[in-house]
Amino acid sequence: MALSVLDLVRWIFGIRGHIPHDGAFGGGPHPSSYSGTNSLLRVLAAAVFAVVFLSLAIWAAVWLAIRLL
């Protein structure tokens, strides 16, 4: 499951698996990768991911505190 979550985060933030070698960076990003809607959706997805992650962390901390009392 950890790999699936990691792949999802990499996909949301647009991290590619290809690392160029010998300065082969090409002419720049593809024009369609920076459309307004696409970047807005990525920001929204990143915000949702952050809220879910923080909510789970707080829930786990409270659950652990209750168990230890």
MOJO-V163636 format. One record per residue. N is the residue number from 1. RES is the residue in one small letter. SS is DSSP state (2 for helix, 1 for strand, 0 for the rest). PHI is phi as a letter, one per 40 degrees, with the letter a starting at -180 (999 if undefined). D_LAST is the distance of its C-alpha to the last C-alpha in Angstrom with 1 decimal. Layout:
n=(N & N)
res=(RES & RES)
ss=(SS & SS)
phi=(PHI & PHI)
d_last=(D_LAST & D_LAST)
This chain:
n=(1 & 2 & 3 & 4 & 5 & 6 & 7 & 8 & 9 & 10 & 11 & 12 & 13 & 14 & 15 & 16 & 17 & 18 & 19 & 20 & 21 & 22 & 23 & 24 & 25 & 26 & 27 & 28 & 29 & 30 & 31 & 32 & 33 & 34 & 35 & 36 & 37 & 38 & 39 & 40 & 41 & 42 & 43 & 44 & 45 & 46 & 47 & 48 & 49 & 50 & 51 & 52 & 53 & 54 & 55 & 56 & 57 & 58 & 59 & 60 & 61 & 62 & 63 & 64 & 65 & 66 & 67 & 68 & 69)
res=(m & a & l & s & v & l & d & l & v & r & w & i & f & g & i & r & g & h & i & p & h & d & g & a & f & g & g & g & p & h & p & s & s & y & s & g & t & n & s & l & l & r & v & l & a & a & a & v & f & a & v & v & f & l & s & l & a & i & w & a & a & v & w & l & a & i & r & l & l)
ss=(0 & 2 & 2 & 2 & 2 & 2 & 2 & 2 & 2 & 2 & 2 & 2 & 2 & 0 & 0 & 0 & 0 & 0 & 0 & 0 & 0 & 0 & 0 & 0 & 0 & 0 & 0 & 0 & 0 & 0 & 2 & 2 & 2 & 2 & 0 & 2 & 2 & 2 & 2 & 2 & 2 & 2 & 2 & 2 & 2 & 2 & 2 & 2 & 2 & 2 & 2 & 2 & 2 & 2 & 2 & 2 & 2 & 2 & 2 & 2 & 2 & 2 & 2 & 2 & 2 & 2 & 2 & 2 & 0)
phi=(999 & c & c & c & c & c & c & c & c & c & c & c & c & g & c & c & c & c & b & c & b & f & g & c & c & g & c & h & c & c & d & c & c & b & c & c & c & c & c & c & c & c & c & c & c & c & c & c & c & c & c & c & c & c & c & c & c & c & c & c & c & c & c & c & c & c & c & c & c)
d_last=(30.9 & 30.3 & 34.0 & 34.5 & 32.1 & 33.7 & 37.1 & 36.2 & 35.1 & 38.3 & 40.4 & 38.9 & 39.7 & 43.0 & 42.6 & 45.4 & 45.6 & 49.0 & 49.4 & 53.1 & 55.0 & 58.0 & 57.6 & 58.0 & 56.0 & 58.5 & 59.6 & 56.3 & 53.8 & 55.0 & 55.9 & 54.0 & 50.7 & 50.5 & 51.4 & 49.7 & 48.0 & 46.7 & 45.1 & 43.6 & 42.0 & 40.6 & 39.1 & 37.6 & 36.2 & 34.7 & 33.1 & 31.7 & 30.4 & 28.7 & 27.1 & 25.9 & 24.6 & 22.7 & 21.3 & 20.0 & 18.5 & 16.7 & 15.6 & 14.3 & 12.4 & 10.7 & 10.2 & 8.7 & 6.3 & 5.4 & 5.6 & 3.8 & 0.0)
